[in-house]
Amino acid sequence: MIPIIKTIREAFSRSGYLAFISAFSGILVLTLHNDYMPPFIIAWLLFWIIDFALRNWKISEDERKVRSLLFLFLGLNLVFLIGLFYSDNIHAGSVLFFRRLSLLVFPILLFSPGYEIKKRIDLLLKVFVAGIIAFIVFCFCYALYRSIIFRDGSWIFNPYDPVQPWLNYFYGQLLSIDQHPSYVAMYSLLGMFISLEFFSHKSLKGKVRLLWLITAVFLLVSLYFLSSRAAYLAVLIILPVFIWIKFKPRKFNLLVIFSLIVLLGLVSLLILKNQRVRIYFDKSIDPTILKDGRMEIWKSALKVVEKNPLFGAGIGDYYEALDKEFKQSGFTTGYYKDFNAHNQYLEILCMVGVFGFLLFLAILGLMIVFAVKDRNILYGAFIMMMLIFFSFESILSRFAGNAFFALFSFLLIHYKGSYSVGKTHSES
């Protein structure tokens, strides 16, 4: 009996390691299928509490600044909770509130993540990249499997869905299987920046750096097939700046500028070749078919904001209020499909009004301050891509978006690899 008790004590004394294992597993599951992530979050939270208690509830000096961001996240969750109580539809509001619990849990877990996690952040970022690559490879393999059919005694390659022949198994929603392509594109985009970050570490062996470069290119190309226009815009805006800051030479020369222009041109050409983008330049297609309804959605969302400016419609009544505006404007597609605002800023305004919106902006503003102050280029790239995705999607309406945003908003603060522009990883 005594050896068992000793083993248990040793396990709890290494709770920081157990928290790391939970984080490692949770991040991997997030990329593969986020629906199975909650059990790992619960385990992570349990081991984090034990580890924090063994540390006598103390935080390090560099973690003190992160408390301000934690308090802002706690404040946003409090605003959502208050927005639940003045909603008529408490049930719908409760579902939305609990869907956003990762905005509460991850800030608590990661404002002071513990020694083991902080020491192995590189490994956590690598497992994230490995997970999203594995998922995308599986998506391509499954698309290939669905595209090969046996007909009239011979094998035929047909990548188009027989029920909806205008859809291709290798593009968009059909490629990402049961995951929303915008979220997969968001993960791929961050994975690309992480890969470029590791590629910039001159202390690594040449073959390892080449592998990271190939990984970055693969993830960049995958964005073409995922067909997320928000990701395309993020690439065009952020990638040249990221490359310039991370790899700019000691001397300002025309060759570097020319290389960046060529890179930007090649990426733009790749984007324009995408069928979801190319269709907008096809004059033979009726323009009314090309409308995805976003302008109608945003107009309706703004009407909800106008009627509930200070406190919003409440998180329980938000969808009902938006549906009402869809119906009044004649936007039947949005009404019958229960569209959200497709814009995170508008969605928060609709739900909890100006006060919640200002709190959300304060969160983003403080994150920018941290990135600039610490010269954390990877964190800055993450923030910028989130600002862009927030403009086109209600990212925080799904667990996949909440978990991703909250997780990396805090994890990347502790990442030391890019704190000083021009330093290698070994020098940081």
GIHU-V440081 format. One line per field, one symbol per residue. ss: DSSP state (~ for helix, > for strand, _ for the rest). phi: phi as a letter, one per 40 degrees, with the letter a starting at -180 (. if undefined). A space follows every 50 residues. Layout:
# GIHU-V440081
ss: ???
phi: ???
This chain:
# GIHU-V440081
ss: _~~~~~~~~~~~~_~~~~~~~~~~~~~~~~~~~~~~_~~~~~~~~~~~~~ ~~~~______~~~__~~~~~~~~~~~~~~~~~~~~____~~~~~~~~~~_ _~~~~~~~~~~___~~~~~_~~~~~~~~~~~~~~~~~~~~~~~~~~~>>> >__>>>>__>_______>___~~~~_____~~~~~~~~~~~~~~~~~~~_ _____~~~~~~~~~~~~~~~~~~~~~__~~~~~~~~~~~~~~~~~~~___ ___~~~~~~~~~~~~~~~~~~~~_~~~~~~~_____~~~~___~~~~~~~ ~~~~~~~__________~~~~~~~~~~~~__~~~~~~______~~~~~~~ ~~~~~~~~~~~~~~~~~~~~~~~~__~~~~~~~~~~~~~~~~__~~~_~~ ~~~~~~~~~~~~~~__________~~~_
phi: .cdccccccccccbcccccccccdcccccdccaccccddccccdcccccc cccccgfcbcccccccdccdcccccccccccccccccccccccccccccb ccccccdccbcbcgcccccbcdccccccccccccccccccccccdcccbb afgacbcbcccccbccbbccbfccccfcbcccccccccccdccccccccc cccccdcccccccccccdcccccdccfccccdccccccdcccccccbccc bcbcccccccccccccccccccccccccccbcccccdcccccgccccccc cccccdcbccbgcgccbccccccccdcccgcccccccfcccfaccccccc cbgcccccccccccccccdcccccfcccccccccccdccccbacdccbdd cdcccccccbcccccbcbcbcgcccccc
